[in-house]
Amino acid sequence: MPTPQSPLRSHYALRPFDIRVRLQRVEDLVSHLGNTSTSDRDGSLDGALRELSNHVRGIEERLLEGSSSENGQGREKDGLCIDVIHPRLHASSSKMKLLGPSHYSNTIDKLQIAHVLQSKEPDSAFQTLKTDLMARIKECRGIRHAVKARQSFQPNEPVPGLQASIPARPICDELVEGYLRTFEPIYRILHLPSFWREYNHFWAQRSSSSPTTSTAFLMKLVLILAIGTVFHPQRGKSGPDHDVHIIQTWTHAAQWWLIGPSEKATLGLDGIQVFCLLLIARQINAMGASPWLSAGSLMQRAMTMGLHLDSRHFPALSVFQSEMRARLWATIVELAVQASVDSSIQPLLIPEFDTQPPSNLNDVDFDPDPNSSSSPAPARPTTETTDTSIQRLIHQTLPLRVKIIQALTNRSALSYTQTIHLGTQLQAACRSIAAFFTSTLHTSNAPSAANNIPPNNTTRHLHPTPFHKTYLDMTLRRWLLILHTPFMLQSHNRPEFYFSRKICLDTAMTITRHAQPLNLPSPPEDDLSRLLIAGRSSLKGPLSLGIISILGLEATWQIEESSDDTGGMTTTSMDEFATSSRAPILNVMRHILSQLLRVIGLGTPSLKRYNLLAAILGQIRAMETGECVKRVVYETVEESLSQSTSLLQETSARGLCLNGEGQSLLDQRLGLGGLDFDLHHPDLESTDLDLDLDIPSILGLSDWLDLDMNIHPPHM
């Protein structure tokens, strides 16, 4: 029962600062009266004030005691503390769910009912009852399943005959190999021996009348094929057999399985694996991010399964489950961090987690078979290259990148000292990764991309390749740009930030070197070039808007600074020197421009980068020659749009004649009609589309013109 003082203490605790001020005033008054002569004060008043002073001190002491209690101090005095209730993990072969402190199972456990029913003590008196109970349970379970089956929504497959869309095994082997040699070593998702067993089983029973392939494996397979297609010489974006419809078919089939009526079957590690593959497949095939199937949704699902908690908290987990949980959590966090940067918004809140990094093990070191050894395999020396080496390498930089995100999202101010410190650490990480690949690429017996290992070899390993070296270098250097760009943007007027300007230029030029092997229309010879053609956002690398904008800004600044130095005079040796110094930048930009035009010719209807870069180069040319910038930019964009339109029309015409009858092979297989369009359709000529289209809107800049209005959040 609360004491009479409880409401008073609660009231005071609401505004402790105000209460302390008022108490101080009373004490000052008492002190002042105490210093007056006895003749100037009444005895009764003196006694009342003394009593009031004592009362005030008591209130203040109780206030301080309550404050310290609220701050977590002195809690052990009353002994009213208990240990926190640790979450439990319900794990089975098909489902994994974390049960938190508020879950009813914690209360049920106190009832001991489960222990009574599961008692293994021999008791002949209850044997008959137990037998009857088991029979009744089986009967009830069968009826329950029948009722649920009738009540369940039974839709048609999103893609009828999905297995029929999978190419013949020789081609399928090549597509799987394309995925395994590129993205799997970076984002560890599969357990290779398990995958190969299921893969071989899939082909062994495909021709049978009653196939037994699990839907979960089929979803993994089609997503792996969708990713591997990007790296296939003939079926990739630049290949003659490229079919964007079949890639979208595979991707949407997996989405349907994840969030459709079958989503209850995706609550295990299989579902997490499919989710990870789906996010990569969407990005690598330029399908874009989905608000419903995002990295944030993936992280939320993983947390409901307890992947953010280290497996040591759950001793009942097998070695296989523990290792796969650690690998998948590292992959999920990596996808979440990259998605946050790609979206350029407030990054996803990475939750507190204590999951340890993946062990330095090969996949053959642990097995999902429950009959296998339950003791953990000893981790291999850190100097030994294993199937998880590349994932562990990029995971080591995660804390540093999280610090960068925290620094950039600080709403008060950015610290240049901290920026330089973080940038120095990031450059050291780049050198460390380069050193790793320098040592491993010379000693590794990795197979070349052209020599596919037969997929029945379940003991094969993942080897570092030049693709991984370039991909990791490009990824980390992008973080250097993210870190220094805010200061680079101020450096034109504030020379103290010139170091950031130099870092951004050097980093952007370093990234653009990865585009040098790309020489369309010649077929790309390496995996990275194929990725740059097909990927989206950060996967565009040197072809991205971020790189284009930094190079364009640096070139225009150099022209302005050169003009200021000469005072508008005619060409001098200084002008020639300035022109030659920015020549490498312009050469790179022209190379990127030519490749972007070729990418449009391959059927990519993404025009913003090409037309924007053409406009920037037109602006630079006008600034160099002294022509009217506005007129030159208008003429340049008109010409670039004309080229883009012509290429898109050619691409559309080719798409209508894939099989000589105006219908793609996949459309034919799925029973869909051929694509039909009319550039002069009345709807396209409607006055409703007669908008105020100008160059900014054509280049996708219309939404950026009023950004200054939204820089500062409104006052609350």
N, C-alpha and C positions, 0 to 999 in steps of 0.2 A: 504494500500500500504506500503511495507516495507521501512523503513528509510535507508539512505545510510550506516548507521553503522551496519545494521543487518547482512550482509555477514561477516563483520569483526568480530563481536561478535560471530557469528556462528563458524568462523574459529578458534578463540581463545578458544572457549569452547571445541574444540576437544582435545587439549593438554594443559590444564591449568598449569600443573607442569612446562613444558618447557617454557611457556610464562612468568611465574613468575620468573624463573631463569634468563631469559634474561633481564627482567625489573629490577631485582635486580642489575645486572651488570651495566646497564646504570646509575642507581641511585648512585652506588659506584663511577663510573667515575665522575659524576657531583659533588659529595661530595669531591672527591680528588682535582678536579680543583678548587673548591671553597676555599680550604685551602691554595692554592698557593698565592704568593704575586702578587700584581697588576702589578708589573713590568714584571712578567713572563708570563703574559697572554694578549692576545689581547682583546680589549674591545668588538669588534664585536663578537668574539668567545664566550665571557662570556655571552653576551645577548642571543646568539643562544642556548647555553646550558641551560640557565635559562628557555627559552621558551620550549625547548625540555623536561625539567624536569616537567613542568606543564602539558605538553601534555601526558607524560607517566603516571602521577598521574591520569589523567582523564580516560586513557585507563584502568588502574588498577581498578579504582572504578567501571567502567562499567563491567569489568570482574567479580569482586566480586558480583556485583548485579545480573549478569546473573547466576553465580554459585549458589547463594542463591535461585534464582527462580527455578532452576532445582532441587534443594534439597527439594522443597516443602515449602520454607520459603517465607514469604511475598506475598503469593498468594492472600490474602484478600485485598491487596492494590489496585489492578486493578478491583476487583469485577467480574472477568471473571470465576467464579466457578458455577457449577450446582450440584444438587443432582444426585446421581447415579440412573440409571433406574433399579428398582428391577425386578427380573424375575417373570413371571406369571406361574401359574400351570393350565394346561388344564386337567381336571379330569372328567371322565365319568365312567359308570359302566363297560366298557370294555377296556378303554384306559386311560393312564396317561402320560402326556408329559410336560416337563418344557420348557417354552419359554423364552429365554435369552434376554438381552438388544438389541441384533442385529436383533431380529426376526421382520419380517415385520408387525406383528400385532400391534406393538407400533406405527407405522406410520398410519396404517389403522384406528386405534382408533381415530386419530386426524381428520379423514375425517367425522366422525359422521354418516357414512352410516348405520352402524349396528343399531345405536340408532333410526334412522329415520324409518327403515324397521320394527323394533320391537316396535314401539310406540304403546301404548295401549289406546291412547286417542280415544274416539268415533268420527268417521268422516264418515258420510254417503256418502259423495262425493267419497270417495275412497274405499268404501266397495265392490263395484262390481269389481274394479280393484284388490283388495286383493284376492277376491274369484277366479278370473280368474288366478291370479298369482300362487295361491296354487295348482290349478288343473294342470297348466303347469309344476310346480315343480315336482308333483307326476309322471306325464307322463315322464318327462325327467329322473327322478331318476330311474324309472323302466327300461327304455331303457338302461340307463348307466349300471345298474347292469347286464342286459342281455349281453351287449357287453363285460363287464369285465369277466363274467363267461365263455364266449366262448374263450376269449383270455388267460384265466388263465391256467396254467399247472395243469392238473388233474392226479396226479400219483396214482398208486395203494397204498394201505396201506402198510407200511413197514412190518407189521405183520398181515396178513389177519386173521380176526376173533380174535382180541386181547381180546375181552371180554370173548371168550371161554377159554382162558388160565387162567382166574381167578378161583381159586378153589371154592369149595362149601362154603356156608356162615359160617358154624361152623369153618372151617379151616381159612377162611378169617378173621373172628372175632379174632382168636388167633394171626394171623400175625399183624393185626392192633394194637392189644393190646401190642404186642412186641415192636412196634415202639413207642407207646404213653408212655409206662412206662420207656423208656430209653432215646431216643434222643430228643423227642419233648419238655420236660421241659428245656433242655439245649439250644437248638436252636428253639426258638418259631417261628413257621412257620404257623401253622393252627389256625383258630378260631374254637374251639371245637364245640360249639352249631351249627354253620353253617356246619361244616364237618359232624356231625351226621345226620343233616337233609338231606343233599345230599346223605349220605351213605344209609340211610333208603329208600330214594326215588329210589336209584339205584337198590336195591334188590326188591323193590315193583314192578318196571316196567321191570325188566330184562327179564321176560318170556313173555312180551307183544310183539305183532307183530311190533309195532313202538316205540322202546325205545327212550327216550328223555334225556338221560344222556349227559351232556355237555362233550366235549372232554377234557376241562381243568380239570374237576374233575376226569375223567378217568385216566389222566396222573398222577395226584396227588395220586390216589389210587394205581396204579401199582408200583409207586416208594415207597410208604409206605409199600406195601407188600414186595418189594425187600429188604428194610431195616429190616422189621420185621422178615423176613425169617431167618436172622442171629441168632436171639434169640429164635427160635423155636426148641424144643428138637428133633423132628423127621425130620424137614425139614432144619435144620441148617447144617453147614459144617460137623459136626460129626454125624448127624442123618442118619438113613437108607433111608429116602425119599428125600435126598438132590438132587436137580436138578439145576446145574449151568446154563443150557441152558435157563431155563424159567426166571431166574433172569436177564440174559443178554438180553433176549427178551424184558422184561419190561423196562429195562434201555434204550436200543436203541430205543424203541418206543417213549419214552419221549424226547430223543435227536432229533429224527426226527421231532417231533412236534415243538420243540424250534427253530431249525435252518433250517427246511425244507420249503416248499412252504407255510406252514401255519404260519410262524413266525410273520406275521403282527397281528395275533390274540393273540399274547403273550405279548403285550405291556402294560398290566395292572398288578395289584397285583397278579392275578392268574399265570401269566408268571414268576414273581419273585419267587413265592412259589415253582413252579415246578423246577426252576433253582436251588434253594437252596436244595431241596430234591434230585435233580439229583447229585449234587456234593457230598452229603453225601452218596448216594447209590453207587456211583462209588468207593469212598474210602473204605467204609465199606465192599464191596464185592471184594476188591483187584483188581479192574479194572484199577486203576491208574488215573493220572491226564490227562486231554486233553488240548492241546494248544488252542483249539477253544472254549472249554466250561470250562473255568477256573474261578477262583475266581476274577481275574482281569476283565474278560469279564462281570461277574455278577455285579461287582461294577460299571463298566462303564454304563451298562444298568440301574442300579438303579439311577445313577446320572442324566441320561436323563429324569428320572421321578421325579427328585427333592427330592429323599428320604434323601439326605444329608442335606437338609434344613428343619428346624423345622416346624411343621405344623402350628405354630402360625403365620407364614408369609402368610398363605392361610386360612383366616377365613371361606371361603365357604366349607371347608372340613368337613365331618361329623365326629362324635366322633369315629365311627368305622374305618374310613379311617385314622384318625390321629393316633390312637393306633396301628393299623396294620403297618403303615409306620414306626413308632418308633421301633416296635419289629423286623420287617424285616431288618431295617438298622443295628440294633445291631447285628443281626445274620450274615448279609453280612460282616460287619467289622471283626467279629470273624473268619469267614471262610477265609477271606483274610489274616489276620495275621497268622493263622495257616498254610495256604498254603505257605506263604512266608518262614516260618521256615522249613517246610517240604522240600521245593525245595532247601534250602541251597544256595540261590542266593540273589542278591540285593532284598530286600523286596519290595512288592508293595507299591507305594506311597499312603499312606492314605491321602485323601484330607481333606482340612479344612471343618469341618461340625459343625453345631450348633444344630443338632437334639438331643433333650433331651432323657435321658434313658427311657425305657418303664415304664409306670406308674405301681404302685403296685396294680394291679387290677386282678380280676378273669375274665375269658372269659364271664361269664354270666352277667357281669356288663355293657356290651355294646353290641349293636345288629346292624347288617348291614341293618336292615329294615329302609328305609328312613322315614317312618312314626313314628319311635320311637323318643324318646326324643332327641333333639339336644344338650341339655346341658350336659357337661362332667360329668361323674360320679365322685364323690369325691374319691380320692385315699385312700386306706386303710392304716392304720398305718404301718410304716416300720417294726415293730415287728411282724406283722401278716403275716403268710405264705400264699402266693397266687400262682396262676398259673404261675406268672412271677418271683417268688422269686429267682429261680436258675439262670435264665438268668441275672437278675439284679446283682446277686452275682458275676458271672464271668465277667460281663461287668464293674464292679467297678475296676477291675485290668487292664483294657485295657490301661489307660494312663501310668501305670508303665511298661507294656510290650512294649509299643511304645518307651519309653525312653531307654529300653534295646536294641531294634533294632537300635535306633539312635546311641547308644554308640558303638555297634559292627560294624556298617557301617562307623564309623569315619575313614577316610583313613590315618590320621596322626599318631595317637597312641591311645592305650587303657589306661585309667586311672584306676589303681588298687584301689585307694581311692573311685572313683565313683562306681566301680564294687562291692566293699564291701558294700557301702551304698545301692545300688539297690538290692543286694542280701539280705540284712537285711530286707528291705521293703517287698521283695517277701516272705521271711520266715514268716514275720508277717501276710501277706495275707493268707498263708497256715494255720496258726493257727486260723485265723479268720473264714475261711471256715470250718475248723474242729469243731470249737465251734458252728457254725450255725447248722451243722448236728447233733452234740451231743444233742442239745436242741430239734431239730425238730423230729429226728428219735424216740425219746422216747415219744414224745407227739402226734405225727401224727397218724391218724387213716388210714394210707395208706393201700390199699388192697395188699395182697401178690400176687406174680406173678402167682401163681397157680389159683387164684380166679378171673377170668375175669369178669368185670362188663358188663352186657348186653349193647350193643352199642346204644340201643334206649334211654338210660339214658343221655339226653342232658345236664344235670346239673352236671355231674361228674367233678371232679377237678384233677389236676396233683399234685402228692405228691412226696416229696423227698424220695429217696431210697438209700440203701447202694451203689448201682451202681453209682449214681450221686456223692456221696462223694468220692469214689475211682477215678472216672473219672476226676473230677476237681482237686483232689490232684495230680494225675499222670500228668495232663496237666501243672499245675503250677510248679511242681518239674522239669519237662523237661526244663522249662525256666531257672531254677537254673543251670542246666547242660550247657545250651547254654551260659549263662553269664560267668561261671567260667572255662569252658574247655580251652579257649586260655591260661589262666594263669596256669592251671593244666599241660598243655603240656610243660611248661617251668620249672615246679617245680622240676624236677629231677636234674637239674643242678643249679637251683636258689632257695635256701631254703626259701627265703623271700616270695615265693608263695606257701608254703606248705599248707596254710589254704585253698586255692582253691583245692588242691589235696584231702584234707580231705573232703571238701564239696562235690566234685564230687563222691568220693567213698561212702560216707554216703547216698547221694541222689540216686545213682544207686542201692545200696543195698535196700533202702526203696522201690524203684519202683519194684524191683524184688520180694518183698514180695507179690505183687499182683498176681504173677504167682504161688504161693504155692497151691491154690485150684485146679489148672490145673493139672490133673493126667491122661492124656490119656494113654491107650485106654479106661479108664472108662469115661462114658459120663459126660461132664461138667455139673455142677449143678447150676451155677450162670451165669448171663448175661455177666459179664466182661470176664469170661473165654471163652465164646462163641465168644465174640468180638475179643479177642487176637488171636483166631484161624483163623478168617476170615478177619480181618482188614488189612489195608495197612499203611505203613509209621508210623506216630506217634501213630496210633491206635494199633500197635503191642505192644506198651508199653514195658514190660520187655523182650519181645522176639525180640526187635529191634536191628539193628546193632550198634546204638549209645550206648546202654547199654552193649552189648557184647564187644565192643572195649574198653570201659572204664575199665571194670572188667579185661579183658585180659591184658591191659597195666599195671594196678596196680599190678597184680600177677607177671608179669615178672620183674617189677621194684623191688618188694620185694625180689625176688630171687637174682637179681643182687646185691642189697644192702646187703643181708645176706652173699653172697659170698665174698663181699669186706670186711665185718667185720671179717670174719674168716680167710681171707688171703688164701683161697683155702685149708684149713686144713680139716681133716676128720670130720665126724659128731660129733657134740658137743651138749651140752644141749641148747646152743644158737640156733643151727640149728633146734633142735626139737621145740623150742619155736617159731621160725620163721615159721616152717612148720604148727604148730597148729594155728598160727594167721591168716594164709591165707587159712586155711581149709574151713571156711565159704564161702569165695569167690569161691573156686573151687567147692564146693558142689552145689552152686547156678548155676554155669556155666554148670556142668554136668546135673543138672535137666533141664535147658533150652535146652541142647543138645538133651536129650531124648524126650522132647516134640516137638522140631522141626522135629525130625525124624518121630514122629507120625503124625505131620501135613502133611508131605509129603505123608505119607500113606493114608491120607484122600483125596488125589487127588490134592494137591497144588504143581504144578510143579515149585516151587521156591526153588532152591538148595543152593543159595549163603550163606545164614545165617548158615545153618547146616554145610556145608563143611568148611566154614571159621572158625566157632567155633571149629570144630573137629581139624583143623590145629593148632589153637591157643593152645588147650589143649595138643596136641601132642608136640608142642614146649615147653610148661611148663613142661611136664613130662620129656622130654629130658634134660632140664636145671636142673631139680631136681636130676636126676640120673647120670648126666655127660655123657650121650650118645651123639652120633652125631646128632645134631639138624636137619640137612638137611635130613638125612636118615629117622629119625623118622617121620618127617613131610610128606615126600613122601609116606611112608607106611601108615600113618594115613589117608591122603587124598585119597589114592587108595582104602582103605577099606570103607571110607565114601561114595565115589562115587559108589562103588559096591552096598552098601546098598540102596542108593538113586535110582539107576537104577532098582534094583529088585522091590522096592516098586512102582515105576512109571509103570513098566510093569504089576504088579498086578492090579493097579488102571485102566490102560487102558483096561485090560481084563474084569474087572468088568463093565466098561463103555460100552463095546460092548455087554454085556449080560443083560442089564437092564430089557428088556422085554422078554428075552429068545430067541430073534430072531435077535440080533445084532443091535437093533435100539431103541433109547430112546423113552419114551412115548411122549415127546414134539416133537421130530423129526417126529414121526408118525402122531401127530396131525397137524403139519405144512406141511406134505407131503415131508419131507426131507429124503434123503438116509442115511443109517447108516454109521458110521465112519469106514473107512478102511485104514489100514496102513501096511507097511512092513519094518521091521527093517533092512532088507537086500536089500532094493531098490537100483538099480544101482546108482541113483543120490546120495544116502547117502554114497556110496563107491567110489565116483568119486575122482580123485586126486585133484580136485579143493578144496576139503575140507581138504586136507593134509597140514594143517597149522602148524606153530610152536607153537602148544598148549603146555603151561607149567602151572605150578601150579598157578601163578598169574592170567593168563587168565581164567583158570577154575574157580577160586574163584571170578572172577570179579574185580581183582586188577590191570589188565594191564593198565587201564587208569589212575591209581593213581601213577605209578612209576615215571613219569616225572613231577609231580606237582611242584617240585622246579623250573622248568623252567618257570612257569607261575605265580609265587607268586607276582611279581611286574609288574604293567602295563608298557607298552613301553613308553619311553620318547617321548613327543610330539615335 
